[in-house]
Amino acid sequence: MDLQERIARRRSARQGREIVVDRDYLSPVVHPGEPVGRGPVLEQVLDALEPVFDGELPPPVAVVGPAGTGTSAIVTAIFDALNERLGESTGTIGTTTRAGSGEPTTWFVYVDGRRVESAFAFYRAVLSVLSPDPVPERGVGTDDIRDRLRDCLGHPSHRAVVAVDHHDEPDTLSYARGRELLEPVADHVSTVAVGRTVPEDWTDDQPTVPVPPYRRHELVDVITERASTGLAAGALDHESIRELAGWADGNAHDALAALFGAAVLASADGSERIDATHLERARADVPEDGVHLDRVLALPETRQRVLRGLVAVDATDRPIRELATSIADRSSLTAGTVKRFLYELADSGIVERIPLEASGSGRRPSAVVPRFPTIAFRALSPSADETEASGADETGESGTKS
């Protein structure tokens, strides 16, 4: 965002007395162009990628850090900057910009493992960066799109560095699977594993860049940067920012989820400031050791629809069977489908099953509670009107009411 756009947004917000100037910039799932307070880590990642500046492929590297440390933001920022700084109009990265030169050309490709559900989707994600032409979403087979990737990297001077993010989360693309899919072009590709842990079979001599939790003053800078751009002037005082950073204990996701939630609550109240009650309610909405909000927003739309129903009803001490009926009454899904989805979401850790008091000699019932920030989820997940109007049902089976 340039300076003129920043001024225009603030002027518009002040004329409408709005507390939120730029909701995207407040969002805990949006990464800034350059992560705040991560200069040393950025340098370490660039050190690991240094061979590309000599036209060579770097060795595989792992970028590893606990939840909320910004591993994704670091890698996407570096890849975007390299593509923009060194790239040609086709999005390539090379040691020269001379048309028709035989100098090595390297692409940097970020693949979000949360959003890659098949080999076709993986190849498409890689090709969307490598190919100057639009990559088809359908109408071609996996073999065809893999052949396109092979053709694109078939030139001796063409190569790519591919980052596989969130490889160690449930139901995501694993690093090993990503390497397997790249095997046809292995001589022209290097990989970066991004996650909380190194991949299985990672050896001590393979380069690893550790990303530590934010220190308190660093997290204060992160929150201040987001608030200064995303909120109207004076909407949040510095002492509240310091308290929020201390509460988050080095986890930027939790801090930003609470900040975003507090802004939503203040806007709903028609307030011009985020006060202590807004922050207290927003912090209480962020579970300790919870699920990253982006992982929830990456779920298929039908699962998000069930979760929207869950956070909209009173789920306290209500067994899953009863909850499923209440949620189904608010959507086009059947109670049986909702119940199955709730069990699946519990198995993957998105929600947590809580045992209830047994009312008889049968199986002990259980309730479910969200393991993610619900205020931010409600604001960022597509509305029920949008999804119901689209008629989308990604179950691939009969799960809707007739």
TINU-117660 format. One record per residue (C-alpha): z, y, x. Coordinates in Angstrom, 3 decimals. Layout:
VOTOR / c3 / c2 / c1
VOTOR / Z / Y / X $
...
This chain:
VOTOR / c3 / c2 / c1
VOTOR / 0.000 / 0.000 / 0.000 $
VOTOR / -0.991 / 3.393 / 1.477 $
VOTOR / 1.107 / 6.557 / 1.344 $
VOTOR / -0.883 / 8.177 / -1.470 $
VOTOR / -0.365 / 5.107 / -3.659 $
VOTOR / 3.366 / 5.137 / -2.920 $
VOTOR / 3.572 / 8.804 / -3.985 $
VOTOR / 1.560 / 8.166 / -7.151 $
VOTOR / 3.796 / 5.271 / -8.183 $
VOTOR / 6.959 / 7.295 / -7.668 $
VOTOR / 5.601 / 10.262 / -9.566 $
VOTOR / 4.606 / 8.036 / -12.483 $
VOTOR / 8.010 / 6.335 / -12.507 $
VOTOR / 9.912 / 9.629 / -12.482 $
VOTOR / 7.826 / 11.023 / -15.322 $
VOTOR / 8.662 / 7.961 / -17.388 $
VOTOR / 12.253 / 7.828 / -16.120 $
VOTOR / 11.655 / 4.238 / -15.022 $
VOTOR / 14.031 / 2.619 / -12.571 $
VOTOR / 11.449 / 0.147 / -11.227 $
VOTOR / 8.610 / 1.771 / -9.290 $
VOTOR / 6.922 / -1.360 / -7.921 $
VOTOR / 8.067 / -4.679 / -9.375 $
VOTOR / 5.965 / -6.720 / -6.956 $
VOTOR / 7.656 / -5.168 / -3.960 $
VOTOR / 11.062 / -6.127 / -5.394 $
VOTOR / 9.976 / -9.693 / -6.102 $
VOTOR / 11.637 / -12.416 / -4.010 $
VOTOR / 8.358 / -14.389 / -3.993 $
VOTOR / 6.164 / -11.604 / -2.541 $
VOTOR / 5.936 / -11.335 / 1.244 $
VOTOR / 5.520 / -7.947 / 2.952 $
VOTOR / 2.740 / -7.330 / 5.449 $
VOTOR / 5.241 / -7.441 / 8.308 $
VOTOR / 8.677 / -9.030 / 7.825 $
VOTOR / 11.562 / -6.642 / 8.508 $
VOTOR / 13.880 / -7.552 / 11.383 $
VOTOR / 11.830 / -10.483 / 12.630 $
VOTOR / 10.211 / -8.971 / 15.722 $
VOTOR / 11.533 / -11.548 / 18.255 $
VOTOR / 10.479 / -14.489 / 16.073 $
VOTOR / 7.034 / -12.991 / 15.522 $
VOTOR / 6.658 / -12.767 / 19.297 $
VOTOR / 7.685 / -16.409 / 19.741 $
VOTOR / 5.090 / -17.571 / 17.217 $
VOTOR / 2.425 / -15.456 / 18.920 $
VOTOR / 3.469 / -16.996 / 22.250 $
VOTOR / 2.874 / -20.450 / 20.763 $
VOTOR / -0.574 / -19.371 / 19.544 $
VOTOR / -1.465 / -17.617 / 22.807 $
VOTOR / -4.254 / -20.062 / 23.823 $
VOTOR / -6.477 / -18.790 / 20.969 $
VOTOR / -6.952 / -15.510 / 22.838 $
VOTOR / -8.619 / -17.521 / 25.595 $
VOTOR / -10.831 / -19.337 / 23.109 $
VOTOR / -8.738 / -22.520 / 23.159 $
VOTOR / -6.753 / -24.365 / 20.505 $
VOTOR / -2.956 / -24.170 / 20.800 $
VOTOR / -0.881 / -27.350 / 20.593 $
VOTOR / 0.718 / -28.198 / 17.239 $
VOTOR / 3.826 / -26.091 / 16.639 $
VOTOR / 6.685 / -26.160 / 14.141 $
VOTOR / 8.239 / -23.014 / 12.639 $
VOTOR / 11.644 / -24.055 / 11.333 $
VOTOR / 14.442 / -22.230 / 9.549 $
VOTOR / 17.008 / -22.577 / 6.750 $
VOTOR / 16.323 / -21.351 / 3.218 $
VOTOR / 15.793 / -17.612 / 2.922 $
VOTOR / 15.030 / -16.948 / 6.589 $
VOTOR / 11.431 / -15.913 / 6.010 $
VOTOR / 9.498 / -18.735 / 7.675 $
VOTOR / 6.660 / -18.395 / 5.150 $
VOTOR / 6.607 / -14.616 / 5.463 $
VOTOR / 6.424 / -14.831 / 9.253 $
VOTOR / 3.495 / -17.245 / 9.332 $
VOTOR / 1.496 / -15.555 / 6.571 $
VOTOR / 2.017 / -12.147 / 8.180 $
VOTOR / 0.802 / -13.378 / 11.571 $
VOTOR / -2.190 / -15.219 / 10.127 $
VOTOR / -3.187 / -12.247 / 7.966 $
VOTOR / -2.846 / -9.855 / 10.883 $
VOTOR / -4.915 / -12.059 / 13.185 $
VOTOR / -7.600 / -12.452 / 10.544 $
VOTOR / -7.733 / -8.703 / 9.956 $
VOTOR / -7.380 / -7.562 / 13.544 $
VOTOR / -9.726 / -9.973 / 15.232 $
VOTOR / -11.900 / -11.170 / 12.391 $
VOTOR / -15.478 / -10.491 / 11.504 $
VOTOR / -16.729 / -9.691 / 8.012 $
VOTOR / -16.779 / -13.411 / 7.152 $
VOTOR / -13.058 / -13.671 / 7.750 $
VOTOR / -13.415 / -15.500 / 11.059 $
VOTOR / -11.410 / -14.879 / 14.141 $
VOTOR / -13.144 / -14.850 / 17.477 $
VOTOR / -12.931 / -13.617 / 20.996 $
VOTOR / -16.002 / -11.495 / 20.298 $
VOTOR / -17.606 / -9.762 / 17.346 $
VOTOR / -21.150 / -9.956 / 18.647 $
VOTOR / -23.411 / -11.496 / 16.044 $
VOTOR / -24.877 / -14.790 / 17.125 $
VOTOR / -22.598 / -15.073 / 20.143 $
VOTOR / -21.703 / -18.516 / 21.379 $
VOTOR / -18.140 / -17.427 / 22.115 $
VOTOR / -15.412 / -19.504 / 20.394 $
VOTOR / -14.543 / -18.539 / 16.850 $
VOTOR / -11.180 / -19.518 / 15.372 $
VOTOR / -10.012 / -19.336 / 11.784 $
VOTOR / -6.338 / -19.177 / 10.805 $
VOTOR / -5.614 / -20.937 / 7.513 $
VOTOR / -2.340 / -20.927 / 5.563 $
VOTOR / -1.912 / -23.826 / 3.104 $
VOTOR / 0.977 / -23.683 / 0.627 $
VOTOR / 2.087 / -27.288 / 0.202 $
VOTOR / 3.705 / -26.414 / -3.128 $
VOTOR / 0.314 / -25.646 / -4.637 $
VOTOR / -1.833 / -28.407 / -3.148 $
VOTOR / -1.803 / -31.460 / -5.374 $
VOTOR / -4.838 / -33.388 / -4.100 $
VOTOR / -7.173 / -33.878 / -1.171 $
VOTOR / -9.776 / -31.811 / -3.009 $
VOTOR / -7.324 / -28.912 / -3.400 $
VOTOR / -6.402 / -29.107 / 0.275 $
VOTOR / -10.012 / -29.013 / 1.490 $
VOTOR / -10.754 / -26.211 / -0.925 $
VOTOR / -7.804 / -24.165 / 0.377 $
VOTOR / -9.047 / -24.553 / 3.959 $
VOTOR / -12.677 / -23.849 / 3.097 $
VOTOR / -11.758 / -20.718 / 1.148 $
VOTOR / -10.910 / -19.133 / 4.511 $
VOTOR / -13.626 / -20.709 / 6.632 $
VOTOR / -16.628 / -20.374 / 4.345 $
VOTOR / -18.400 / -17.040 / 3.752 $
VOTOR / -19.685 / -18.486 / 0.468 $
VOTOR / -17.613 / -19.109 / -2.684 $
VOTOR / -15.998 / -22.552 / -2.709 $
VOTOR / -16.471 / -24.461 / -5.995 $
VOTOR / -13.356 / -25.278 / -8.012 $
VOTOR / -15.032 / -28.135 / -9.870 $
VOTOR / -18.347 / -29.892 / -10.238 $
VOTOR / -18.316 / -31.463 / -6.765 $
VOTOR / -16.436 / -34.432 / -5.366 $
VOTOR / -13.854 / -34.641 / -2.615 $
VOTOR / -16.355 / -36.283 / -0.247 $
VOTOR / -18.761 / -33.387 / -0.740 $
VOTOR / -16.219 / -30.688 / -0.062 $
VOTOR / -14.935 / -32.595 / 2.980 $
VOTOR / -18.495 / -32.739 / 4.293 $
VOTOR / -18.713 / -28.974 / 3.852 $
VOTOR / -15.602 / -28.592 / 5.980 $
VOTOR / -17.086 / -30.894 / 8.615 $
VOTOR / -20.285 / -28.843 / 8.644 $
VOTOR / -18.336 / -25.597 / 8.927 $
VOTOR / -16.382 / -26.835 / 11.944 $
VOTOR / -19.238 / -28.886 / 13.362 $
VOTOR / -20.371 / -26.175 / 15.776 $
VOTOR / -18.844 / -26.689 / 19.250 $
VOTOR / -17.410 / -23.151 / 19.271 $
VOTOR / -15.854 / -23.323 / 15.783 $
VOTOR / -12.200 / -24.231 / 15.354 $
VOTOR / -9.238 / -23.572 / 13.065 $
VOTOR / -5.454 / -23.376 / 13.128 $
VOTOR / -4.044 / -24.682 / 9.851 $
VOTOR / -0.448 / -24.055 / 8.747 $
VOTOR / 1.092 / -26.512 / 6.277 $
VOTOR / 4.023 / -24.784 / 4.581 $
VOTOR / 6.905 / -26.379 / 2.633 $
VOTOR / 5.902 / -29.778 / 4.015 $
VOTOR / 9.478 / -31.121 / 3.722 $
VOTOR / 10.149 / -30.300 / 0.072 $
VOTOR / 9.979 / -32.833 / -2.783 $
VOTOR / 6.557 / -33.273 / -4.382 $
VOTOR / 4.699 / -31.157 / -1.808 $
VOTOR / 1.969 / -31.840 / 0.727 $
VOTOR / 3.559 / -33.469 / 3.774 $
VOTOR / 2.621 / -32.462 / 7.285 $
VOTOR / 1.511 / -36.016 / 8.038 $
VOTOR / -0.775 / -35.997 / 5.000 $
VOTOR / -2.258 / -32.673 / 6.054 $
VOTOR / -2.999 / -34.068 / 9.527 $
VOTOR / -4.545 / -37.150 / 7.956 $
VOTOR / -6.853 / -35.063 / 5.774 $
VOTOR / -7.929 / -33.050 / 8.831 $
VOTOR / -8.722 / -36.158 / 10.848 $
VOTOR / -12.527 / -35.820 / 10.325 $
VOTOR / -12.376 / -32.474 / 12.182 $
VOTOR / -9.379 / -33.225 / 14.407 $
VOTOR / -11.130 / -32.128 / 17.602 $
VOTOR / -11.620 / -28.644 / 16.162 $
VOTOR / -8.242 / -28.126 / 14.471 $
VOTOR / -4.635 / -27.486 / 15.458 $
VOTOR / -1.734 / -27.370 / 13.020 $
VOTOR / 1.471 / -25.443 / 12.354 $
VOTOR / 4.282 / -27.127 / 10.408 $
VOTOR / 6.378 / -24.632 / 8.433 $
VOTOR / 9.605 / -25.670 / 6.748 $
VOTOR / 13.327 / -26.224 / 7.020 $
VOTOR / 12.955 / -29.203 / 9.350 $
VOTOR / 10.471 / -30.445 / 11.911 $
VOTOR / 8.078 / -33.153 / 10.726 $
VOTOR / 8.974 / -36.805 / 11.152 $
VOTOR / 8.200 / -38.173 / 14.632 $
VOTOR / 8.253 / -34.649 / 16.106 $
VOTOR / 9.138 / -34.966 / 19.773 $
VOTOR / 11.367 / -32.767 / 21.901 $
VOTOR / 8.451 / -31.699 / 24.087 $
VOTOR / 6.456 / -30.336 / 21.126 $
VOTOR / 6.902 / -26.567 / 20.686 $
VOTOR / 9.304 / -25.456 / 17.962 $
VOTOR / 10.075 / -21.879 / 16.939 $
VOTOR / 13.530 / -21.670 / 15.307 $
VOTOR / 14.058 / -18.970 / 12.696 $
VOTOR / 17.756 / -18.068 / 12.392 $
VOTOR / 19.459 / -16.721 / 9.248 $
VOTOR / 19.398 / -12.959 / 8.917 $
VOTOR / 22.347 / -11.141 / 10.386 $
VOTOR / 24.065 / -8.810 / 7.978 $
VOTOR / 22.595 / -5.595 / 9.352 $
VOTOR / 19.121 / -7.172 / 9.356 $
VOTOR / 19.490 / -8.175 / 5.721 $
VOTOR / 20.675 / -4.647 / 4.909 $
VOTOR / 17.399 / -3.400 / 6.407 $
VOTOR / 15.388 / -5.919 / 4.344 $
VOTOR / 17.054 / -4.905 / 1.078 $
VOTOR / 16.819 / -1.209 / 1.922 $
VOTOR / 13.096 / -1.506 / 2.658 $
VOTOR / 12.416 / -3.305 / -0.615 $
VOTOR / 14.627 / -0.997 / -2.678 $
VOTOR / 13.247 / 2.211 / -1.158 $
VOTOR / 9.724 / 1.236 / -2.215 $
VOTOR / 10.381 / -0.786 / -5.351 $
VOTOR / 13.045 / 1.367 / -7.027 $
VOTOR / 13.224 / 4.986 / -8.099 $
VOTOR / 15.053 / 7.301 / -5.704 $
VOTOR / 18.820 / 7.032 / -6.040 $
VOTOR / 18.701 / 3.874 / -8.148 $
VOTOR / 20.845 / 1.895 / -5.692 $
VOTOR / 23.450 / 3.262 / -3.302 $
VOTOR / 23.831 / 2.088 / 0.279 $
VOTOR / 27.295 / 0.599 / -0.224 $
VOTOR / 25.915 / -1.684 / -2.947 $
VOTOR / 23.177 / -2.765 / -0.537 $
VOTOR / 25.773 / -3.617 / 2.102 $
VOTOR / 27.812 / -5.621 / -0.390 $
VOTOR / 24.705 / -7.472 / -1.560 $
VOTOR / 23.767 / -8.340 / 2.033 $
VOTOR / 27.266 / -9.636 / 2.725 $
VOTOR / 27.240 / -11.763 / -0.423 $
VOTOR / 23.837 / -13.298 / 0.414 $
VOTOR / 25.156 / -14.542 / 3.777 $
VOTOR / 21.856 / -14.394 / 5.656 $
VOTOR / 19.639 / -15.665 / 2.816 $
VOTOR / 16.961 / -13.065 / 2.036 $
VOTOR / 15.662 / -14.997 / -0.995 $
VOTOR / 19.055 / -14.919 / -2.691 $
VOTOR / 19.559 / -11.240 / -1.853 $
VOTOR / 16.145 / -10.266 / -3.246 $
VOTOR / 16.526 / -12.504 / -6.305 $
VOTOR / 19.807 / -10.753 / -7.106 $
VOTOR / 18.286 / -7.316 / -6.445 $
VOTOR / 15.315 / -8.124 / -8.680 $
VOTOR / 17.596 / -9.498 / -11.403 $
VOTOR / 19.818 / -6.417 / -11.278 $
VOTOR / 16.766 / -4.170 / -11.610 $
VOTOR / 15.590 / -6.157 / -14.651 $
VOTOR / 19.034 / -5.843 / -16.257 $
VOTOR / 19.262 / -2.112 / -15.529 $
VOTOR / 15.783 / -1.539 / -16.978 $
VOTOR / 16.721 / -3.461 / -20.117 $
VOTOR / 19.786 / -1.253 / -20.495 $
VOTOR / 17.679 / 1.888 / -20.107 $
VOTOR / 19.758 / 2.850 / -17.085 $
VOTOR / 18.529 / 5.098 / -14.281 $
VOTOR / 20.786 / 3.346 / -11.772 $
VOTOR / 21.751 / -0.187 / -10.846 $
VOTOR / 25.494 / -0.285 / -11.260 $
VOTOR / 28.170 / -2.813 / -10.289 $
VOTOR / 27.952 / -4.708 / -13.584 $
VOTOR / 24.204 / -5.249 / -13.170 $
VOTOR / 24.676 / -6.551 / -9.639 $
VOTOR / 27.583 / -8.775 / -10.646 $
VOTOR / 25.591 / -10.407 / -13.451 $
VOTOR / 22.539 / -10.795 / -11.214 $
VOTOR / 24.527 / -12.395 / -8.379 $
VOTOR / 26.139 / -14.830 / -10.817 $
VOTOR / 22.625 / -15.851 / -11.911 $
VOTOR / 21.646 / -16.980 / -8.384 $
VOTOR / 22.994 / -20.520 / -7.759 $
VOTOR / 24.622 / -21.308 / -4.442 $
VOTOR / 22.251 / -23.488 / -2.392 $
VOTOR / 19.789 / -23.216 / -5.260 $
VOTOR / 16.042 / -23.707 / -5.481 $
VOTOR / 13.642 / -21.063 / -4.163 $
VOTOR / 12.099 / -19.245 / -7.100 $
VOTOR / 8.577 / -19.701 / -5.760 $
VOTOR / 9.013 / -23.466 / -5.917 $
VOTOR / 9.705 / -23.128 / -9.650 $
VOTOR / 6.759 / -20.779 / -10.188 $
VOTOR / 4.492 / -23.297 / -8.420 $
VOTOR / 5.226 / -25.953 / -11.062 $
VOTOR / 2.540 / -26.863 / -13.622 $
VOTOR / 2.517 / -24.516 / -16.600 $
VOTOR / 3.883 / -27.131 / -18.985 $
VOTOR / 6.988 / -27.624 / -16.818 $
VOTOR / 7.472 / -23.865 / -16.629 $
VOTOR / 7.159 / -23.744 / -20.402 $
VOTOR / 10.019 / -26.244 / -20.691 $
VOTOR / 12.124 / -24.225 / -18.258 $
VOTOR / 11.456 / -21.018 / -20.190 $
VOTOR / 12.711 / -22.813 / -23.270 $
VOTOR / 15.760 / -24.073 / -21.391 $
VOTOR / 16.859 / -20.624 / -20.228 $
VOTOR / 16.192 / -19.186 / -23.706 $
VOTOR / 18.515 / -21.567 / -25.593 $
VOTOR / 22.247 / -22.092 / -25.320 $
VOTOR / 22.304 / -25.164 / -23.089 $
VOTOR / 26.078 / -25.256 / -22.621 $
VOTOR / 27.528 / -28.712 / -23.306 $
VOTOR / 24.418 / -29.839 / -25.163 $
VOTOR / 23.034 / -33.311 / -24.365 $
VOTOR / 19.478 / -33.576 / -23.089 $
VOTOR / 18.205 / -35.175 / -26.287 $
VOTOR / 19.470 / -32.239 / -28.364 $
VOTOR / 18.189 / -29.706 / -25.839 $
VOTOR / 14.744 / -31.322 / -25.876 $
VOTOR / 14.533 / -30.923 / -29.649 $
VOTOR / 15.558 / -27.253 / -29.494 $
VOTOR / 13.042 / -26.513 / -26.728 $
VOTOR / 10.254 / -28.411 / -28.518 $
VOTOR / 10.888 / -26.328 / -31.646 $
VOTOR / 9.978 / -23.237 / -29.587 $
VOTOR / 6.711 / -24.623 / -28.190 $
VOTOR / 3.755 / -26.898 / -28.891 $
VOTOR / 5.264 / -29.742 / -26.843 $
VOTOR / 6.877 / -32.764 / -28.464 $
VOTOR / 10.582 / -33.479 / -28.066 $
VOTOR / 9.753 / -36.701 / -26.201 $
VOTOR / 7.595 / -34.851 / -23.682 $
VOTOR / 10.245 / -32.169 / -23.160 $
VOTOR / 12.922 / -34.802 / -22.609 $
VOTOR / 10.787 / -36.588 / -20.018 $
VOTOR / 10.047 / -33.323 / -18.228 $
VOTOR / 13.749 / -32.448 / -18.103 $
VOTOR / 14.534 / -35.771 / -16.440 $
VOTOR / 11.676 / -35.253 / -13.955 $
VOTOR / 12.883 / -31.737 / -13.166 $
VOTOR / 16.399 / -33.080 / -12.614 $
VOTOR / 15.098 / -35.780 / -10.254 $
VOTOR / 13.300 / -33.122 / -8.185 $
VOTOR / 16.368 / -30.840 / -8.085 $
VOTOR / 14.921 / -27.972 / -10.147 $
VOTOR / 17.675 / -28.509 / -12.727 $
VOTOR / 20.958 / -30.384 / -12.367 $
VOTOR / 22.353 / -32.997 / -14.721 $
VOTOR / 25.965 / -32.417 / -15.766 $
VOTOR / 27.864 / -35.374 / -17.313 $
VOTOR / 29.372 / -34.722 / -20.758 $
VOTOR / 32.282 / -36.344 / -22.519 $
VOTOR / 31.318 / -39.706 / -23.989 $
VOTOR / 31.560 / -39.808 / -27.796 $
VOTOR / 31.506 / -43.580 / -28.072 $
VOTOR / 30.916 / -46.788 / -26.191 $
VOTOR / 27.246 / -46.026 / -25.370 $
VOTOR / 25.688 / -44.352 / -22.359 $
VOTOR / 27.468 / -41.200 / -21.250 $
VOTOR / 25.335 / -38.171 / -22.228 $
VOTOR / 24.450 / -35.364 / -19.834 $
VOTOR / 23.399 / -31.736 / -20.042 $
VOTOR / 21.175 / -29.864 / -17.604 $
VOTOR / 21.606 / -26.488 / -15.925 $
VOTOR / 19.012 / -24.498 / -13.929 $
VOTOR / 19.229 / -24.502 / -10.139 $
VOTOR / 17.193 / -21.293 / -9.787 $
VOTOR / 17.603 / -17.567 / -10.630 $
VOTOR / 16.855 / -17.453 / -14.350 $
VOTOR / 16.622 / -13.661 / -14.807 $
VOTOR / 13.888 / -13.354 / -12.192 $
VOTOR / 12.189 / -16.505 / -13.494 $
VOTOR / 11.975 / -15.083 / -17.019 $
VOTOR / 10.430 / -11.889 / -15.681 $
VOTOR / 7.927 / -13.548 / -13.334 $
VOTOR / 6.872 / -16.698 / -15.188 $
VOTOR / 3.867 / -16.251 / -17.533 $
VOTOR / 4.976 / -15.331 / -21.036 $
VOTOR / 4.981 / -17.878 / -23.823 $
VOTOR / 2.317 / -15.854 / -25.653 $
VOTOR / -0.031 / -16.012 / -22.653 $
VOTOR / 0.359 / -19.726 / -22.077 $
VOTOR / 0.373 / -20.803 / -25.703 $
VOTOR / -2.749 / -18.723 / -26.359 $
VOTOR / -4.555 / -20.440 / -23.496 $
VOTOR / -3.921 / -23.828 / -25.057 $
VOTOR / -3.291 / -25.229 / -21.578 $
VOTOR / -1.661 / -28.637 / -21.369 $
VOTOR / -1.482 / -29.986 / -17.867 $
VOTOR / 0.245 / -33.238 / -18.718 $
VOTOR / -3.042 / -35.091 / -18.859 $
VOTOR / -1.712 / -37.062 / -21.821 $
VOTOR / -0.762 / -36.730 / -25.447 $
VOTOR / 2.287 / -34.487 / -25.187 $
VOTOR / 1.592 / -31.772 / -27.734 $
VOTOR / 2.339 / -31.600 / -31.414 $
VOTOR / -0.487 / -32.313 / -33.804 $
